[in-house]
């Protein structure tokens, strides 16, 4: 079975967020408002309404609500077609009521906007277009043909034709504008929610790997002494035993102890989170973040130096998963687009720690420069792009995750290009590509000075 488009799948899931109970409640509110408006018009303003027909139209909504209450459970979540059907019924019911009460001369004609707006926030574009077209068609019909509003004296209440046409234009424009506006805002909210979920998953994965490394490091540390004892005792036994088979067994015990030590050592390289590794020099954290990308055919040049007013000793900064994962994503993006070289410059002062990641590629697309860091920024790849990087189908999610994680650590990020887009590329190996600058307040990620000078104490036990 072919894989389904994840965007379509997410949209389908969102469409099932609408509860039947919510729409029933909204319809009860609408029914109460319609009955109140009919009563006020009939008995307060002395309008001669087709009271029986009006109550029949309102009764259709009451019957529809009662049927759904008794047939379906309260917690039922509707499919898109079911929501669209209910909203289409509401549009038709309101249009029928407007037909009996003056059409566009009735100021409550504006309520036709409500079902279309709900559709724009909860349903697909196709369903919203269908409901919007139905609303425009029905409101145009009741504007042309309707039962006029009459007073008890027989006076017909109507607006001038120019106002009537303006009312139709306003409602039609409102349907289109409100639908577009609501859909745009809702789409961005959904995109941001999905991107934040991806960010949380990435951070949880990085945290899990770090925790696993801590467990392995603790296991290697705790098992080191008994394995060394086993190795020593087996060696002494092998030297004292005269029986060949027993001596071979003792030597085998020593070999297996060595093997256990090597396995724990290799597993411990995945990462350590004991007290001695919760902070590390700035350069080491950068190199750890860049390590997965150092053998991808691009040169990584790391330059760590104090800035004006900074001490010569590198600051110890926190080895948080969000910092390492965020830097790793930014470095990956630079390596992906670099021609030959990526430069990582780090400097520090008494107040700030600054980091720049620069490549010699073509830089960020100028028309997307202001939107970098937003999730799901789509860019149609040219033939040259697809030929150069056939595996890349970027949507901006990686940069969004990096930006979000690093901002959580206190960093301020800015994106720029190292050259004017109208100036020709000067060649490979020059800092003319994309520039990402990160600035942290030193107190946000640097270890206190007393921690650098003193001991850390005993490692805390890892609790399950």
Secondary structure as GFF3:
##gff-version 3
##sequence-region A 1 464
A	DSSP	alpha_helix	6	15	.	.	.	ID=ss1
A	DSSP	alpha_helix	20	43	.	.	.	ID=ss2
A	DSSP	alpha_helix	51	71	.	.	.	ID=ss3
A	DSSP	alpha_helix	80	100	.	.	.	ID=ss4
A	DSSP	three_ten_helix	103	105	.	.	.	ID=ss5
A	DSSP	three_ten_helix	107	112	.	.	.	ID=ss6
A	DSSP	alpha_helix	113	122	.	.	.	ID=ss7
A	DSSP	alpha_helix	125	144	.	.	.	ID=ss8
A	DSSP	beta_strand	149	150	.	.	.	ID=ss9
A	DSSP	beta_strand	156	157	.	.	.	ID=ss10
A	DSSP	alpha_helix	161	240	.	.	.	ID=ss11
A	DSSP	alpha_helix	244	268	.	.	.	ID=ss12
A	DSSP	three_ten_helix	275	277	.	.	.	ID=ss13
A	DSSP	beta_strand	279	281	.	.	.	ID=ss14
A	DSSP	alpha_helix	282	290	.	.	.	ID=ss15
A	DSSP	three_ten_helix	291	293	.	.	.	ID=ss16
A	DSSP	beta_strand	299	306	.	.	.	ID=ss17
A	DSSP	beta_strand	316	318	.	.	.	ID=ss18
A	DSSP	alpha_helix	321	337	.	.	.	ID=ss19
A	DSSP	beta_strand	341	348	.	.	.	ID=ss20
A	DSSP	beta_strand	352	359	.	.	.	ID=ss21
A	DSSP	three_ten_helix	366	371	.	.	.	ID=ss22
A	DSSP	alpha_helix	383	388	.	.	.	ID=ss23
A	DSSP	alpha_helix	397	408	.	.	.	ID=ss24
A	DSSP	beta_strand	411	417	.	.	.	ID=ss25
A	DSSP	beta_strand	434	441	.	.	.	ID=ss26
A	DSSP	alpha_helix	442	445	.	.	.	ID=ss27
A	DSSP	alpha_helix	449	453	.	.	.	ID=ss28
###
